[in-house]
Amino acid sequence: MTTLYPKLITDALATVIYPGTKKNLVESGMVDDNLRIDGMKVSFSLIFKRDTDPFLKSTLKAAEAAIHYHVDKDVEVTITPVFESKPRPEVGKMLPGVKNIVAVSSGKGGVGKSTVAVNLAVALARLGYRVGLLDTDIFGPSLPKMFGMEGEKVYSVEVDGRQLIEPVEKFGVKMLSIGFFVHPDTAMLWRGGMASNALKQLIADSDWGELDYFILDTPPGTSDIHLTLLQSLAITGAVIVSTPQKVALADARKGIDMYQNDKVNVPILGLVENMAWFTPAELPENKYYIFGREGCKQLAQELGIPLLAQIPVVQSICESGDEGAPVALSDSITGLAFINLAQSVVTVVNRRNREQAPTQIVGVTKK
């Protein structure tokens, strides 16, 4: 049987790297001075900045595994996490450096909402704006794939005494997604409350800094995630994405109604008609309306809201998303269509800010 002593334990913990500091647990000052040894039982505390530390569970498991590997597999290990962080900012004060928050939404899945959100963010960055993009679809995150960043490591930084997640950056866009923290083939079997808490952490416990536009790529439909966003952030306005077909437009109406509900009152900035027509490369002058013709344009006229863009079905849009190079980076006809969309969004946001009062966060009613 191994005889345990403190240095044996701390040497084992010195082999564990904490992602937040990129140093080992001992160098990071995370091993508390309450190490206790009783025969083959070891107990101690690890000090974290906050209880929502994204690396907490993995660090605890790694520390226990290191002791079993480097000391003895029969050691009974008890690790207690303790916290020293400043509290999370209050609701309404979570993103003090963000000027405009734009939700990109759709009533129905499969209409290309994430493609529009990603290319809108990239186009705004190309126009010189400071842009953040949050993938709020906890159950079906697609942002890492669309930016070619699957497997990207996410780290934390200390800001004003708080350990915050540092968004990754590419093409001038700061971004975060739950997809950076889970294996791409892993299903997210979470209840609504767990997903909402994860979303709050990506918003409030991340170093977004100063942004002109913070784009929210929301999940389709109306759900707990939308309610969490509305109760956490004062959203400047919503961009609704739909295809021209009637079934998609019926769901788009529901999405519009959610934001225009008298308890929500988030302005609708406009509609984007995606997959508006198909033009084959060999016949660039031809337009084939395979999903219906100008359905979003008619809906926009009916509801008195702007039609911000009509985006055609082009093979390069799908290919660029799969390859991690958004089409808005190019000067192609489709790339310029997203640049025009970004310019339209800037125009309607500026008009909204001049003519309407700031959006109020949806209150939580408790009975």
C-alpha positions in Angstrom: 0.0 0.0 0.0 1.3 3.5 -0.9 2.1 5.8 1.9 0.6 9.2 1.1 2.1 12.6 1.9 1.2 16.1 0.7 4.0 16.5 -1.8 2.9 13.3 -3.6 -0.5 14.8 -4.1 0.6 18.3 -5.1 3.1 16.8 -7.6 0.2 14.9 -9.2 -1.9 18.1 -9.3 1.0 19.9 -11.0 0.5 17.7 -14.0 -3.1 19.0 -14.6 -3.3 22.1 -16.8 -6.2 24.5 -16.1 -7.5 25.8 -19.5 -8.4 29.2 -18.0 -4.7 30.1 -17.2 -2.9 27.5 -19.4 -0.8 26.7 -16.3 -1.0 23.8 -13.9 -3.3 23.8 -10.9 -0.4 24.5 -8.5 1.1 27.4 -10.5 -2.4 28.8 -10.9 -2.8 29.0 -7.1 -5.9 26.9 -7.3 -5.0 24.2 -4.7 -6.3 25.4 -1.3 -4.2 24.9 1.8 -6.7 22.5 3.4 -5.2 19.3 2.1 -6.0 16.4 4.4 -4.7 12.8 4.3 -6.2 10.0 6.3 -4.7 6.7 5.4 -5.8 6.2 1.7 -8.2 9.1 1.8 -7.3 12.5 0.5 -9.5 15.6 0.6 -8.8 19.2 -0.5 -10.4 22.2 -2.2 -9.8 23.7 -5.6 -10.3 27.4 -5.9 -12.3 28.7 -8.9 -13.2 32.3 -9.8 -16.9 31.5 -10.0 -19.4 28.7 -9.7 -20.2 29.0 -13.5 -16.6 28.3 -14.5 -16.9 26.5 -17.9 -13.9 24.2 -17.0 -15.0 23.3 -13.4 -16.3 19.8 -14.0 -13.5 18.8 -16.4 -10.9 20.2 -14.0 -12.2 18.3 -11.0 -12.3 15.0 -13.0 -8.7 15.6 -14.3 -7.4 16.3 -10.8 -8.9 13.1 -9.5 -7.6 11.1 -12.4 -4.1 12.6 -12.0 -4.0 11.4 -8.4 -5.1 7.9 -9.3 -2.6 7.7 -12.1 0.5 9.3 -10.5 -0.1 8.2 -6.9 -2.4 5.1 -6.5 -5.6 4.0 -8.2 -7.0 3.0 -4.8 -6.8 6.5 -3.3 -10.2 7.8 -2.2 -10.3 11.4 -3.5 -12.7 14.1 -2.3 -12.3 17.5 -4.0 -14.5 20.4 -3.0 -14.7 23.4 -5.4 -14.7 26.9 -3.7 -15.3 30.2 -5.4 -14.0 33.7 -5.2 -15.6 35.5 -8.1 -17.5 38.7 -8.3 -21.2 38.2 -8.9 -22.6 38.1 -12.4 -23.9 41.5 -13.6 -27.6 42.2 -13.0 -30.1 41.6 -15.8 -30.1 44.6 -18.0 -26.4 45.3 -17.4 -24.9 42.2 -18.9 -23.5 43.8 -22.1 -22.6 47.4 -21.3 -20.3 47.8 -24.3 -22.8 46.6 -26.9 -24.7 49.3 -28.9 -27.2 47.2 -30.8 -28.5 43.6 -30.3 -30.2 42.1 -33.4 -32.0 38.8 -33.2 -32.1 36.8 -36.4 -35.1 34.5 -36.1 -37.4 32.2 -38.1 -40.6 30.6 -37.3 -39.6 27.4 -39.1 -36.4 25.4 -39.3 -34.6 24.8 -42.6 -35.1 28.2 -44.1 -31.4 29.2 -43.9 -31.6 31.4 -40.8 -28.1 30.5 -39.5 -26.7 31.1 -43.0 -28.2 34.5 -43.0 -27.0 35.3 -39.4 -23.5 34.2 -40.2 -23.2 36.1 -43.4 -24.9 39.2 -42.0 -22.3 39.2 -39.2 -19.4 38.8 -41.6 -20.8 41.5 -43.9 -21.1 44.0 -41.1 -17.5 43.3 -40.1 -16.5 43.9 -43.7 -18.2 47.3 -43.5 -16.0 48.1 -40.6 -18.3 47.5 -37.7 -17.3 45.7 -34.4 -19.4 42.6 -34.5 -20.3 39.7 -32.1 -22.2 36.6 -33.0 -23.8 34.3 -30.5 -25.2 30.9 -31.5 -28.1 30.6 -29.1 -29.3 27.3 -30.5 -28.1 25.1 -27.6 -29.5 21.9 -29.0 -28.4 22.3 -32.6 -25.3 24.6 -32.8 -24.0 25.1 -36.3 -21.7 28.1 -35.9 -18.4 26.2 -35.4 -19.0 24.3 -38.7 -19.9 27.4 -40.7 -16.8 29.2 -39.6 -14.5 26.1 -40.1 -13.7 26.1 -36.3 -14.8 22.7 -35.1 -12.5 21.5 -32.3 -11.4 25.1 -31.6 -10.3 25.5 -28.0 -12.0 28.2 -25.8 -10.1 29.8 -22.9 -10.9 32.2 -20.2 -9.5 35.6 -19.3 -9.6 37.7 -16.1 -11.5 41.0 -16.5 -12.1 43.3 -13.5 -11.6 40.4 -11.1 -13.9 38.0 -13.0 -12.9 35.0 -15.0 -14.7 35.3 -18.3 -14.9 33.1 -21.4 -13.0 34.7 -24.3 -14.9 34.6 -27.6 -13.1 33.2 -30.5 -12.6 35.5 -33.5 -12.5 34.9 -37.2 -13.2 37.2 -40.2 -13.5 40.1 -37.8 -16.4 38.5 -35.9 -16.2 37.6 -32.2 -18.3 34.4 -31.7 -19.4 31.8 -29.2 -21.4 28.7 -29.4 -22.1 25.8 -27.1 -20.7 23.8 -30.0 -17.2 24.9 -28.9 -17.7 23.0 -25.6 -19.2 19.7 -26.7 -18.3 17.0 -29.2 -19.9 17.7 -32.6 -21.6 14.3 -32.6 -22.9 14.5 -29.1 -26.7 15.1 -28.7 -27.6 17.8 -26.1 -30.1 15.9 -23.8 -30.8 18.9 -21.6 -34.0 20.1 -20.0 -35.1 23.7 -20.8 -33.6 25.1 -17.6 -30.2 23.7 -18.2 -30.1 25.1 -21.7 -31.2 28.5 -20.5 -28.5 28.5 -17.9 -25.9 27.6 -20.4 -27.1 30.4 -22.7 -27.0 33.0 -19.8 -23.4 31.9 -19.2 -22.4 32.5 -22.8 -24.0 36.0 -22.6 -23.0 37.2 -19.1 -19.8 35.3 -18.4 -18.0 36.1 -21.6 -15.7 39.0 -22.5 -17.7 40.5 -25.5 -16.1 44.0 -25.0 -17.2 46.9 -27.2 -19.5 46.0 -30.1 -21.5 47.9 -32.6 -23.7 44.9 -33.4 -24.3 41.8 -31.4 -26.1 39.2 -33.7 -28.2 36.5 -32.0 -28.6 33.4 -34.2 -31.8 32.1 -32.5 -33.3 28.6 -32.8 -36.4 28.1 -35.0 -39.8 28.5 -33.5 -40.7 30.0 -30.1 -39.2 28.4 -27.0 -37.6 28.7 -23.6 -34.4 30.0 -25.3 -36.3 32.9 -26.8 -37.9 33.7 -23.5 -34.5 33.6 -21.8 -33.1 36.1 -24.4 -36.0 38.4 -24.0 -35.7 38.3 -20.2 -31.9 38.9 -20.2 -31.3 41.3 -23.0 -32.8 44.5 -24.4 -33.0 43.4 -28.0 -32.8 46.4 -30.4 -34.8 44.5 -33.1 -35.5 41.3 -34.9 -34.8 40.2 -38.4 -37.2 37.5 -39.6 -35.9 34.9 -42.2 -38.3 32.9 -44.3 -38.5 31.2 -47.7 -41.4 32.3 -50.0 -43.5 29.2 -49.6 -46.8 29.4 -47.7 -46.0 27.0 -44.9 -42.8 28.9 -44.0 -44.6 32.2 -44.2 -47.3 30.9 -41.8 -44.6 30.2 -39.2 -42.9 33.5 -40.0 -46.1 35.2 -38.9 -45.9 33.4 -35.5 -42.3 34.6 -35.1 -43.3 38.1 -35.8 -46.2 37.9 -33.4 -43.9 36.7 -30.6 -41.7 39.8 -30.9 -44.7 42.2 -31.4 -46.6 40.8 -28.4 -47.6 43.6 -26.1 -45.5 42.1 -23.2 -42.4 41.8 -25.5 -42.5 44.8 -27.8 -39.3 44.1 -29.8 -39.4 46.0 -33.1 -39.3 44.0 -36.3 -36.5 45.4 -38.4 -37.6 43.6 -41.5 -37.9 40.4 -43.4 -35.3 38.5 -45.4 -36.6 36.2 -48.2 -34.1 33.4 -48.4 -34.1 30.9 -51.3 -36.1 33.5 -53.2 -35.3 31.9 -56.6 -32.8 29.5 -58.2 -30.4 30.6 -60.9 -28.2 27.9 -62.5 -24.6 28.9 -63.2 -24.9 28.0 -66.9 -28.1 30.2 -67.2 -27.3 33.3 -65.1 -30.2 35.3 -66.6 -32.8 32.8 -65.6 -34.8 32.7 -62.4 -36.7 29.6 -61.2 -39.1 30.2 -58.3 -39.0 26.7 -56.9 -40.3 27.7 -53.4 -42.9 30.2 -54.5 -42.6 33.8 -55.8 -42.2 36.9 -53.6 -44.1 35.5 -50.6 -42.0 37.5 -48.2 -42.4 40.6 -50.2 -46.1 40.3 -50.1 -46.0 39.6 -46.3 -43.8 42.6 -45.7 -46.2 44.8 -47.7 -49.2 43.4 -45.8 -47.6 44.0 -42.4 -46.0 47.3 -43.3 -42.4 46.2 -42.5 -39.3 46.4 -44.7 -38.2 43.6 -47.0 -34.5 43.8 -46.3 -33.2 41.4 -48.9 -34.1 38.6 -51.3 -31.3 36.0 -51.3 -31.3 33.4 -54.2 -30.6 29.7 -54.0 -26.9 29.4 -55.1 -24.8 26.3 -54.7 -21.8 28.4 -53.5 -23.8 29.5 -50.4 -24.2 25.9 -49.2 -20.6 25.0 -50.2 -19.1 28.0 -48.4 -21.0 27.2 -45.2 -19.8 23.6 -45.3 -16.2 24.7 -46.0 -16.2 27.3 -43.2 -15.8 30.3 -45.5 -19.0 32.4 -45.5 -20.0 33.6 -48.9 -20.2 37.2 -47.6 -16.4 37.2 -47.7 -16.4 37.2 -51.5 -17.3 39.9 -54.0 -19.6 37.5 -55.9 -23.2 38.5 -56.7 -24.3 36.5 -53.7 -21.6 38.0 -51.4 -22.7 41.5 -52.5 -26.3 40.5 -51.7 -25.3 40.0 -48.1 -23.3 43.3 -48.1 -26.5 45.0 -49.2 -28.4 43.2 -46.5 -25.9 44.5 -43.9 -26.3 48.0 -45.2 -30.1 47.7 -45.0 -29.8 46.5 -41.4 -27.6 49.4 -40.4 -30.2 51.8 -42.0 -33.2 50.3 -40.3 -31.4 50.1 -36.9 -30.4 53.7 -37.1 -33.9 54.7 -38.0 -35.4 52.5 -35.2 -33.0 54.1 -32.6 -34.0 57.6 -33.8 -37.7 57.1 -33.8 -38.4 54.5 -31.0 -37.6 54.2 -27.3 -35.1 51.6 -26.2 -36.5 48.1 -25.8 -37.3 47.0 -22.3 -36.4 43.6 -21.0 -39.4 41.3 -20.5 -40.2 41.1 -16.8 -40.4 37.8 -14.9 -43.8 37.2 -13.2 -43.8 35.0 -10.1 -47.0 33.7 -8.6 
